[in-house]
Amino acid sequence: MIYRDATAADLPAMVAIYAHHVLTGTGTFEEVPPDAAEMAARMSRVQGQGWGWLVAEDEGEVKGYGYYAQIRDRSAYRCSAEDSIYVRDDVRGQGVGKGLVAALLQHAEGTGFRQMFAVIGDSENVGSIGLHLSLGFRQVGVLRAAGVKFGRWLDVVYMQRAIGVGDRAPA
């Protein structure tokens, strides 16, 4: 598996992967899949800041993608990022997501981030929660009934992991 910077050529695969998650899953609270132009704009905003938007590629095929961005716009959040990952449905559970998060953590450390947060849709999303736990994240909070999708209330699980020296040294 190769983890590399995403390019415009990856957009069709990323749009398809994300559309599947939007239409069938609760890991994202979007209910209408964005088109290629919107995905390109999102990727451009993230990469334009020097942050990571990566794809997992195997045998020339995009198996998943992930990115991180500063968790909030205000300047005091400059050392804290949020990750997002989406894996093709037919390869879930095969380590693609774990590899993506590991690559994002390494990339984020290189750009000066000290904390990574995962904001996971649906407290029943045991795959994403378990993946993050396996990489040293810990649960730091739950927003109960924060969203409604597919006719049911959904929680949001917050997880956190220090990157590099984390808060053990001055920012």
C-alpha positions as CSV (number, residue, x, y, z in Angstrom):
1,M,0.0,0.0,0.0
2,I,1.3,3.4,-0.9
3,Y,0.2,6.5,1.0
4,R,0.7,9.6,-1.1
5,D,-0.6,13.2,-1.7
6,A,-3.9,13.2,-3.5
7,T,-4.1,14.8,-6.9
8,A,-6.9,15.9,-9.2
9,A,-6.6,12.5,-11.0
10,D,-7.8,10.8,-7.7
11,L,-11.0,12.9,-7.5
12,P,-13.4,10.4,-9.3
13,A,-12.3,7.6,-6.9
14,M,-12.6,9.9,-3.8
15,V,-16.0,11.2,-4.9
16,A,-17.3,7.6,-5.3
17,I,-15.8,6.5,-2.0
18,Y,-17.3,9.4,-0.1
19,A,-20.7,9.2,-1.9
20,H,-21.0,5.6,-0.7
21,H,-20.4,6.7,2.9
22,V,-22.8,9.7,2.7
23,L,-25.6,7.5,1.2
24,T,-25.2,4.4,3.4
25,G,-23.3,5.3,6.5
26,T,-23.4,7.4,9.7
27,G,-19.7,8.2,9.9
28,T,-20.4,11.4,8.1
29,F,-23.4,13.6,8.8
30,E,-23.6,14.8,5.2
31,E,-26.7,13.6,3.5
32,V,-26.1,14.7,-0.1
33,P,-22.8,13.6,-1.7
34,P,-20.7,16.5,-2.9
35,D,-19.8,16.6,-6.6
36,A,-16.3,16.5,-8.0
37,A,-16.0,20.3,-8.1
38,E,-16.9,20.6,-4.4
39,M,-14.5,17.8,-3.5
40,A,-11.8,19.5,-5.5
41,A,-12.4,22.8,-3.7
42,R,-12.2,21.0,-0.3
43,M,-9.0,19.3,-1.2
44,S,-7.5,22.6,-2.5
45,R,-8.4,24.4,0.7
46,V,-6.7,21.7,2.8
47,Q,-3.6,21.3,0.6
48,G,-3.4,25.1,0.1
49,Q,-2.7,25.4,3.9
50,G,0.1,22.8,3.6
51,W,-2.0,20.2,5.4
52,G,-2.3,16.6,4.3
53,W,-4.9,15.1,1.9
54,L,-3.7,11.6,1.2
55,V,-4.8,8.6,-0.7
56,A,-4.1,4.9,-0.1
57,E,-3.2,3.4,-3.4
58,D,-2.6,-0.3,-4.1
59,E,-1.9,-1.7,-7.6
60,G,-2.8,1.6,-9.2
61,E,-6.3,1.8,-7.4
62,V,-7.3,4.3,-4.8
63,K,-8.5,2.2,-1.8
64,G,-9.2,5.1,0.5
65,Y,-8.4,8.7,1.4
66,G,-8.0,10.9,4.4
67,Y,-7.1,14.4,5.3
68,Y,-6.5,16.6,8.3
69,A,-7.0,20.3,8.9
70,Q,-6.9,22.7,11.8
71,I,-9.8,21.7,14.0
72,R,-11.2,25.3,14.2
73,D,-10.3,28.5,12.3
74,R,-9.3,30.6,15.3
75,S,-5.6,31.1,15.7
76,A,-5.4,29.5,19.2
77,Y,-6.2,26.1,17.6
78,R,-3.1,26.3,15.3
79,C,-1.6,23.2,17.0
80,S,-4.7,21.0,16.9
81,A,-5.9,19.1,13.9
82,E,-8.9,16.9,13.0
83,D,-8.6,13.8,10.8
84,S,-11.1,12.4,8.4
85,I,-10.8,9.1,6.6
86,Y,-12.9,7.2,4.2
87,V,-12.2,3.7,2.9
88,R,-13.7,1.9,-0.1
89,D,-16.4,-0.4,1.2
90,D,-14.9,-3.6,-0.4
91,V,-11.6,-3.2,1.5
92,R,-12.8,-2.1,4.9
93,G,-11.2,-4.0,7.8
94,Q,-8.0,-4.7,5.8
95,G,-5.8,-2.0,7.4
96,V,-6.3,0.7,4.8
97,G,-7.8,3.1,7.3
98,K,-5.2,2.4,10.0
99,G,-2.4,3.1,7.5
100,L,-4.1,6.3,6.4
101,V,-4.4,7.6,10.0
102,A,-0.8,6.7,10.7
103,A,0.3,8.5,7.6
104,L,-1.8,11.6,8.5
105,L,-0.3,11.6,12.0
106,Q,3.2,11.6,10.6
107,H,2.4,14.3,8.0
108,A,0.7,16.5,10.7
109,E,3.7,16.2,13.0
110,G,5.9,17.5,10.1
111,T,3.7,20.6,9.7
112,G,3.8,21.5,13.4
113,F,0.6,20.1,14.8
114,R,0.7,18.7,18.4
115,Q,-2.8,17.2,18.9
116,M,-5.0,15.2,16.6
117,F,-8.7,14.9,17.1
118,A,-11.1,12.4,15.6
119,V,-14.7,13.5,15.4
120,I,-16.5,10.3,14.8
121,G,-20.1,10.2,13.6
122,D,-22.2,7.6,15.5
123,S,-21.1,6.0,18.8
124,E,-21.9,2.6,17.1
125,N,-19.1,3.2,14.6
126,V,-16.9,0.6,16.3
127,G,-14.6,0.3,13.3
128,S,-13.5,3.9,13.4
129,I,-13.4,4.0,17.2
130,G,-11.4,0.8,17.3
131,L,-9.0,2.0,14.6
132,H,-8.3,5.2,16.5
133,L,-7.9,3.4,19.8
134,S,-5.3,1.1,18.2
135,L,-3.2,4.1,17.2
136,G,-3.2,5.6,20.7
137,F,-6.2,7.9,20.6
138,R,-8.4,8.0,23.7
139,Q,-12.0,9.0,23.9
140,V,-12.4,12.5,25.4
141,G,-16.1,13.1,25.0
142,V,-19.4,12.2,23.4
143,L,-22.1,14.6,22.1
144,R,-25.3,12.7,22.7
145,A,-28.0,12.9,19.9
146,A,-26.0,15.5,18.0
147,G,-27.4,14.6,14.6
148,V,-30.2,12.8,12.9
149,K,-29.6,10.6,9.8
150,F,-31.7,7.8,8.4
151,G,-34.4,8.6,10.9
152,R,-32.3,8.0,14.0
153,W,-30.4,10.1,16.5
154,L,-26.7,9.9,16.3
155,D,-24.0,10.7,18.8
156,V,-20.6,12.2,18.0
157,V,-17.5,10.6,19.6
158,Y,-14.5,12.8,20.2
159,M,-11.1,11.1,20.4
160,Q,-7.7,12.7,20.9
161,R,-4.0,11.8,20.5
162,A,-0.9,13.8,21.1
163,I,1.5,14.2,18.1
164,G,5.2,14.2,18.7
165,V,5.9,16.0,22.0
166,G,2.3,17.0,22.3
167,D,1.8,19.5,25.2
168,R,5.0,18.3,27.0
169,A,6.9,21.3,25.5
170,P,6.0,24.9,24.8
171,A,4.0,25.5,21.6
